[in-house]
Structure formats: C-alpha cells, structure tokens
C-alpha cells in the first residue's frame, strides 16, 4: 500500500506536460481577447512546448527526459544546485568536506586580520578519539622562545643553504592550476611575510618570480621548464633556472597525496598559449605527466638521480612523495647510505592532500594519511641513522596552527599548506578547480573571473594569514612548555590507541 506521502511521478509528469499545453492555449486566447501583452507568455509557453516535445520524443541521451519531460528537467536543475543549497542553507558548521565552515572561517578571519577567537566552546569533536597537543604544567615564557629558523642544506655544507624563517610554507601550486593573479598574490604575500613558496610543477616559474619571494622550484615527473624533447632532465636548463637569486631550493616530486602513482593532470580547458609555451606542451589537449621519472626505475637509479640534480643545481635539493609501502622507503634510505647521497629535505604528503584535478578513485582510495605516514618516515630515518642529514616537511590538510604543531611533534621541521592559502585568497570551496570556472578567480585563466582578484589586496591577506599562524605557533609552543619548535616530540601529543593501531 502506498503511503499518503508517496508521489505518483507518472501522473505528475502527465499533468505538467498537459499543463504547459493548456497554458499556451490560455495565454494565446488571453492575448487575442484581452490584451496583446499576454502574447509574451504565449511565446514563452510555445517554446517550452517545443522543447518538451524534443525532450520526450526525439532526444535519446536522457531516459528521465524521455519518460517525464518537463518535470525531469526540473529535477536536473534542482540537482545541479544541490551542493550550493547544502553549503549555504542546510549543512551545519561542522559537516562539509574537505573543510567545514568552522575551519574555513578561521582562515578567513586570520587572512583579514580580524579577531579569530571563539566563545562558549568548541564545535569540533573533542573526546578520546582525536590527536591533541599536550600542554605543560609549566608553560614557557613567550618572550623567551627561540626564533624559528630551519636551515636546509647545512648538513652538506652548502654555501647556498636556505634559512626558512616561517614554520608555514606555501605548498606546490603551479601556474596552470592557478591563474596569474592568484600566483602573483601568493608570491607577493610570501615576500611580505618572509615565507618560502613552492612553484609547483608548471614549468618556468614566470609569475612566481615576479614578486621577489623565496622559491622552491618543483621538478615534476614531466620536468616542465627543464626537460629535453624526450622527457629527460636538461642539465643546462636546470642550472640556468637555479641561478635565479629567488630560487633557493629544488624539490623532486615523485608523487603527491591526492593522486599517488599517477602524474599531474592539467585539463585542456585551462591551457592558454602562455601556459603551453612555459610548459612546452600543445594547446587543446589535457596535459598528463608521467607516473614516474624516466630516470628512476629502482632504488639505485632514484638515488643516483637525486645526487645528479644536487650536483647540477648546486642548491638544497629534496624529494616529495606520498608514502605507500614503508618497506620500499626503507630500501630507498638504505640505498642513500650505500651511495652516500641523501636529499637535503623530504616532504611527506598525506593521502588527504588536495589537487587541481585528479581521478576520484585516486583521491579516495590511495595513499596513507599524513598522521600515519609521517611517524613511519621519521622512525625509518632515525633507525637508519640519516635523520640528522636532512630536514623533514609535512603537508596534507594542515591549515591550522594546532594541526601543524601536531605534525611537527611527529618529526616535521616545517609544514606546507596549499588549500589554506587558497582560502586566504578567498576560496569558497566551490569545488570547480578543474573546470576553469572558479567563481572567485583563483583556479581559472578567464580574464573576467580573474579581474575580481585584486593582487595587492589578496597578497596582504596571504601575509596576514602567515603572520597569524606564526603567532599561534608561538602561543601553542609556549603552552607545551617548549622553547623551540625543534624540541617538540611525540611526548607533546595525545594519540588515541585507535590512531596508533
């Protein structure tokens, strides 16, 4: 037996389909007998009748349209705006993914330089199931904290060793994934705040270089900007790029959290003539990077490649990956010891990391979460006796100072964030990064969408966010009783048993 609330969709659709024909007749009659102006509605109804006939009797792509016509189209329209309705009208402050409204609001407030304190109590889960920082009975005096300073390359005695002055760095986002205005706003904000910015794998970092910040050049598997015609490393191009005063480090990307085991992806809709030139790729085709460096087929060749890049560029050189199998990483570290070649830093990217475009199956199903992977990497580096020869960075949904200090307690010397900085630029989490239609002008190359992103205004917000995070680092660090970020250890964490297991 049907419930009294059940809807007979077939009867409803028949009523709707007949109704628009009836309305057409009524408006036609009203236009003839009452007022000519009713014919405006006559024309509209006539067009709707024609379109409805096409949906029901001629098109074959959509079964719902063929069976229900006009009513099915209303269903498609409602479905298309469902995410927006949920985001603004129905979702609670803590429901949304990947970042809920509470998380986003904290970044917005920091970026705008306004008070980000809260009242009454936390809205987030707070019980025995979450990792938490442990405070000390004897907090440190904030005035006695040591200034943050991580020196990369000192272990090899490099004259080009780079001093990282801010615990939070701007993660790898290429020109291509981001538009020109967004890249320049981020770079200018990094320069204003003294932070280090990663270029991403987008080729020659033209717009990253314009604003005078410290840069890490990312060498992706396609080697955009420094490649030969057959996809191998062009030593001369890399050496010339490394000669730029602003480029302080080189990061060899082996994989990233959002799509480990698959190369980068830039949809053809986002490839302009300028991007095609900087990357050396054709227009009108998706750009898909190889899944691995052609020079790296096993541990021995991978370590040799790392050493070759170090020699060619003369800069601190590190590697980035999302951890899959710890046994493979341990073998890689042992090969580093055999060849006496150790990267100057390692960036561990959690499987929850973001990206401009990736297959959903890769985002959902591959890669270890950061807080599982980071302790494993730290343990292996310590057990193999190489931890003091490199620095360890972490990335993966680290937009708050608390999460960042948790990562540093697990071994990270500094942290990266990408999406935190997108939020600082004004991202509304529209989830259109792969469509070249970003409504706030960040991940698009359409001039009319970018024009609303004022570089000067947004760069100040980026700088505000970095400085506010640094300030919170100092407050939280003092609460743990430590005087320097490097003194943080797992002792400063509460880690639930289910997380450990």
Residue pairs with C-beta under 8 A, 6 or more apart in sequence:
9 68
9 71
10 68
12 71
13 67
13 68
13 69
13 70
13 71
13 72
16 69
16 70
16 71
17 52
17 56
17 69
17 70
17 71
20 45
20 48
20 49
20 52
20 70
21 49
23 41
23 45
24 42
24 45
24 46
24 48
24 49
27 38
27 39
27 41
27 42
27 45
28 39
28 42
30 38
30 41
31 37
31 38
31 39
31 41
31 42
48 70
52 69
52 70
55 62
55 65
55 66
55 69
55 70
55 72
55 73
56 65
56 66
56 67
56 69
57 66
59 65
59 66
60 66
62 72
64 72
64 75
64 76
65 72
65 73
68 75
83 431
87 96
87 429
91 101
92 101
93 100
93 101
93 102
93 123
94 100
94 101
94 102
94 123
94 124
96 429
98 352
98 354
98 397
98 419
98 429
99 397
99 399
99 419
99 423
99 429
102 123
102 124
103 399
103 400
104 423
104 429
106 116
106 399
106 400
107 399
107 420
107 423
107 424
107 465
108 423
108 424
109 115
109 116
110 116
110 424
110 464
110 465
110 468
110 469
111 423
111 424
111 425
111 461
111 462
111 464
111 465
111 468
112 461
112 464
113 461
113 464
113 468
116 468
128 496
129 496
129 498
130 496
131 371
131 406
131 493
131 494
131 495
131 496
131 499
132 493
132 494
133 402
133 405
133 406
133 409
133 476
133 479
133 480
133 492
133 493
133 494
134 480
134 491
134 492
134 493
134 494
135 479
135 480
135 481
136 479
136 480
136 481
136 482
137 481
138 481
139 478
139 479
139 480
139 481
140 477
140 478
140 480
140 481
140 482
140 483
141 478
142 474
142 475
142 478
144 483
145 474
145 477
145 478
145 483
145 484
146 483
146 484
147 165
148 164
148 165
148 166
148 167
148 470
148 473
148 484
148 485
149 163
149 164
149 165
150 163
150 164
150 391
150 413
150 414
150 486
151 161
151 162
151 163
151 164
152 161
152 162
152 163
152 164
152 249
152 316
152 318
152 344
152 345
152 391
153 160
153 161
153 162
153 249
153 315
153 316
153 344
154 161
155 342
155 344
155 388
155 389
155 390
156 310
156 316
156 344
156 389
158 314
158 315
158 316
158 344
160 248
160 314
160 315
160 316
161 316
162 196
162 214
162 248
162 249
162 315
162 316
164 196
164 414
165 194
165 195
166 193
166 194
166 195
166 196
166 414
166 466
166 470
167 404
167 408
167 414
167 415
167 469
167 470
167 473
167 485
168 195
168 404
168 414
168 415
168 416
168 417
168 420
168 466
168 469
168 470
168 473
169 195
169 196
169 197
169 198
169 216
169 393
169 414
169 415
169 416
169 417
170 186
170 190
170 195
170 196
170 197
170 198
170 416
170 417
170 418
170 421
170 462
171 198
171 395
171 416
171 417
171 418
171 421
172 198
172 199
172 200
172 201
172 218
172 251
172 253
172 256
172 320
172 416
172 418
173 182
173 183
173 186
173 198
173 200
173 356
173 418
173 421
173 422
174 199
174 200
174 201
174 202
174 203
174 218
174 264
174 266
175 183
175 200
175 202
175 203
175 205
175 206
175 207
175 208
175 275
175 278
176 200
176 202
176 203
176 266
176 270
176 271
176 275
176 279
176 287
176 356
177 200
177 202
177 266
177 270
177 355
177 356
177 357
177 433
177 443
178 186
178 356
178 442
178 443
179 438
179 441
179 442
179 443
179 444
179 445
179 449
179 450
179 453
180 207
180 445
180 450
181 441
181 450
181 453
181 454
181 455
181 458
182 422
182 425
182 441
182 442
182 443
182 450
182 453
182 458
183 207
183 208
184 207
184 210
184 211
184 455
184 459
185 425
185 453
185 455
185 458
185 459
185 462
186 197
186 421
186 425
186 459
186 462
187 197
187 207
187 208
187 209
187 210
187 211
187 212
187 213
187 215
187 459
188 211
188 212
188 213
188 455
188 456
188 459
188 462
189 195
189 421
189 424
189 458
189 459
189 460
189 461
189 462
189 463
189 465
189 466
190 196
190 197
190 211
190 213
190 214
190 462
190 463
190 466
191 211
191 212
191 213
192 459
192 460
192 462
192 463
193 462
193 463
193 466
193 467
195 213
195 214
195 466
196 213
196 214
196 215
196 216
196 248
196 249
197 208
197 213
197 214
197 215
197 216
198 215
198 216
198 218
198 251
198 416
199 205
199 208
199 215
199 216
199 217
199 218
200 218
200 220
201 218
201 219
201 220
201 221
201 222
201 224
201 253
201 264
201 289
202 224
202 225
202 275
202 278
202 279
203 224
203 225
203 275
203 278
203 279
203 280
204 224
204 225
204 241
204 278
205 215
205 217
205 225
205 247
206 274
206 278
208 215
209 215
209 244
209 246
211 459
212 246
213 246
214 246
214 248
215 244
215 246
215 247
215 248
215 249
216 247
216 248
216 249
216 250
216 251
217 241
217 242
217 247
217 249
217 250
217 251
218 250
218 251
218 253
218 320
219 226
219 233
219 238
219 250
219 251
219 252
219 253
219 309
220 253
220 263
220 264
220 289
221 253
221 254
221 263
221 264
221 289
221 290
221 291
221 292
221 293
222 231
222 263
222 264
222 279
222 287
222 289
222 290
223 231
223 232
223 233
223 234
223 293
224 278
224 279
224 280
224 281
225 237
225 241
225 278
225 279
225 280
226 233
226 234
226 237
226 238
226 241
227 233
227 234
227 237
227 280
228 234
231 290
231 294
232 294
232 295
233 295
233 308
233 309
233 312
235 312
238 250
238 309
238 312
238 313
239 312
239 313
239 314
241 247
241 313
242 250
242 312
242 313
242 314
242 315
247 315
248 315
248 316
249 315
249 316
249 317
249 318
249 344
249 345
250 309
250 313
250 315
250 316
250 317
250 318
251 317
251 318
251 319
251 320
251 345
251 347
252 293
252 305
252 306
252 309
252 317
252 318
252 319
252 320
252 343
253 319
253 320
253 321
254 292
254 293
254 296
254 302
254 319
254 320
254 321
255 261
255 320
255 321
255 322
255 324
255 349
256 264
256 320
256 322
256 349
256 353
256 355
257 322
257 349
257 350
257 351
257 352
257 353
257 354
257 367
257 370
257 395
257 396
258 351
258 353
258 354
258 355
258 358
258 362
258 363
258 367
259 265
259 355
259 358
259 359
259 362
259 363
259 366
260 321
260 322
260 324
260 351
260 362
260 366
260 367
261 291
261 324
261 362
261 366
262 291
262 358
262 359
262 362
263 288
263 289
263 290
263 291
263 292
264 287
264 288
264 289
265 286
265 287
265 288
265 289
265 355
265 356
265 357
265 358
266 275
266 286
266 287
266 356
266 357
267 286
267 357
267 434
267 435
267 436
268 283
268 284
268 285
268 286
268 287
269 435
269 436
270 434
270 436
270 443
270 444
270 445
271 281
271 283
271 284
271 285
271 287
272 445
273 283
275 281
275 445
276 282
276 283
279 287
281 287
293 302
293 305
295 301
295 304
295 305
295 308
296 302
296 305
299 328
299 331
299 332
299 334
299 335
300 335
300 339
302 332
302 335
303 332
303 335
303 336
303 338
303 339
303 341
304 339
304 341
306 317
306 319
306 336
306 341
306 343
307 339
307 341
309 317
310 317
310 341
310 343
310 344
316 344
316 345
317 343
317 344
318 343
318 344
318 345
318 346
318 347
318 390
318 391
318 393
319 343
319 345
319 346
319 347
320 346
320 347
320 349
321 346
321 347
321 348
321 349
322 348
322 349
322 350
322 351
322 353
322 366
322 367
322 368
322 373
323 329
323 348
323 367
323 368
323 373
323 376
323 377
324 366
324 367
324 368
326 376
326 380
329 376
329 377
329 380
330 380
330 384
333 380
333 381
333 384
333 386
334 384
336 342
336 343
336 386
337 384
337 385
337 386
342 386
342 389
342 390
343 390
344 390
344 391
345 390
345 391
345 392
345 393
345 413
346 377
346 381
346 390
346 391
346 392
346 393
347 393
347 394
347 395
347 416
348 370
348 373
348 374
348 377
348 392
348 393
348 394
348 395
348 412
349 370
349 395
349 396
350 367
350 368
350 369
350 370
350 371
350 373
350 374
350 394
350 395
350 396
350 397
351 366
351 367
351 368
351 369
351 370
351 373
351 396
352 367
352 369
352 370
352 396
352 397
353 367
353 370
353 395
353 396
353 397
353 418
354 397
354 418
354 419
355 363
355 433
356 433
356 434
356 443
357 433
357 434
368 376
369 396
370 394
370 395
370 396
370 397
370 398
370 407
371 406
371 407
371 410
371 499
374 392
374 394
374 407
374 410
374 411
374 412
375 410
375 411
375 490
377 392
377 411
378 387
378 392
378 410
378 411
381 387
381 390
381 392
381 411
391 413
391 414
392 411
392 412
392 413
393 412
393 413
393 414
393 415
393 416
394 407
394 408
394 410
394 412
394 415
394 416
395 415
395 416
395 417
395 418
397 403
397 419
398 404
398 407
398 415
398 416
398 417
398 420
399 417
399 419
399 420
399 423
401 469
401 472
401 473
401 476
402 472
402 476
404 415
404 417
404 469
404 473
405 473
405 476
405 477
405 480
405 485
405 488
406 493
407 415
408 414
408 415
408 485
408 488
409 488
409 489
409 490
409 492
409 493
410 490
410 493
413 485
413 486
419 427
420 465
421 462
421 465
422 442
422 443
423 429
424 458
424 461
424 462
424 464
424 465
425 440
425 442
425 453
425 458
425 461
425 462
426 440
426 442
426 453
426 458
426 461
427 440
427 442
428 439
428 440
430 438
430 439
430 440
432 438
432 439
432 443
433 443
434 443
436 443
436 444
436 445
436 446
437 444
437 446
437 449
438 444
438 449
439 449
440 449
440 452
440 453
441 449
441 450
441 451
441 452
441 453
442 453
444 450
473 485
477 483
477 484
477 485
477 488
480 488
480 492
482 488
482 492
